[in-house]
């Protein structure tokens, strides 16, 4: 009877060891294949279009360039912008009075 008890214990130990090794193997596999990259990062990692949009480059080149005086004295630029706005308002008023006179 003693011999049978030892044989059953050996089979139980081997099966338990097999289950543990399989379990650890699956966990290692899952850990190695699990991604830690978020969905937003995956979207940001998409390939870029290799062609350049030349219109955008030309638009950037044609932007207003400020001189060093404009950058050192921003109040002069603001005053210049206000003068331009007053000029636009005067043009709008003149065109409104001109169109009003035509209707009479």
Order of alpha helices (4+ residues) and beta strands (2+ residues): alpha-alpha-alpha-alpha-alpha
